[in-house]
Amino acid sequence: MHHFRFSIIFSILALSIAGWWGFSNGGVALALSMIWLALVLSVMEVSLSFDNAVVNASILKDWDEWWRMLFLTVGMIVAVFGMRLLFPLVIVAFTADMSILGVWNLAISDPNAYSAALTSHHGEVSVFGGMFLLMVFLNFIFDNEKDIHWLGTLEEKLGVLGRVESISLFIALLTLMFSLSLVEDAEKLTILTAGIWGLIVYVGVNMIGSLIEHEKPESSAVDLVKKGSIGGFIYLEVLDASFSFDGVIGAFAITKDIVVIMIGLGIGAMFVRSMTIYLVEKETLSEYRYLEHGAHYAIGILAIIMLLSLKFHISEVVTGFIGILFIALSVWSSVKFNRAEKLKS
């Protein structure tokens, strides 16, 4: 329980702020409504990001205590205030040629106008995050050094294809080209640019690992990116950002109040961080051998959903359910494997 102690304290304080915000704007009834909406948003964020916690844990298990603490402190500030509050403000400020303070005043005084301005750029945000997550998924699937295969022979053969240089990037670019058929001609260049930036950021993070490799030649670039280093820290932050995009935009379907959105998503992000540390310290990934696989397949599906959202509306409930389903199936498969191994022995 101690893994979640700070998250619980944070949640109590955050919900108190939500209640105060509602009470100061409309009395007791609005205060209770704001608290309820914040709780709903926090549950939505956890359901959408549980697979994120599993993938984070698979990376953090190799980190030392100092980098883990940095991820929980500085990384938490970036996640809650940077991605759930500042980033949406920056999007609107950049596209509407307004100051950050001006956008904040707009969000408080006219939340409907702020919501419309933000959601009008859903396509660019989705394709950026979708391409980054797709690369995470593809590099996991085409990892020819992976010796645990959830889907047996099929997954093993896909891993062998990883020997082909840049196969993940090739498939990602093909997917991006296909996604352009989902938007109008006037939007194609904007969507293409956003998708390429998603790929550039992913490749750039791995490039940081290559630069570090010159100092530590005994480790591979990818390993260094995903271990305790500034490259690994940036990798996790961008990964978290990619997961948060859909949650931030989807939150406006529940409420237009930016304060409640930040509080609800912040609570969810805090619990995702706590779950990550819990999985690491309890060595859950070792006990459930296919859990990491389930999380990466959920990431792949989320990436496809984000790209399909360029044309089709897909409820966050569906997205969250699919993620939880893959996690549950991977846990079930792991339990079956463990039982079979016990019977052999």
RANORTA-V839167 format. One record per helix or strand of 3 or more residues. SS is the DSSP state (H for helix, E for strand). FROM is the first residue (numbers start at 1). LEN is the number of residues. If there is no record, write none. Layout:
SS|FROM|LEN / SS|FROM|LEN
This chain:
H|2|59 / H|65|32 / H|100|10 / H|111|9 / H|122|20 / H|153|9 / H|167|16 / H|185|29 / H|221|5 / H|230|22 / H|258|24 / H|284|4 / H|291|18 / H|316|29
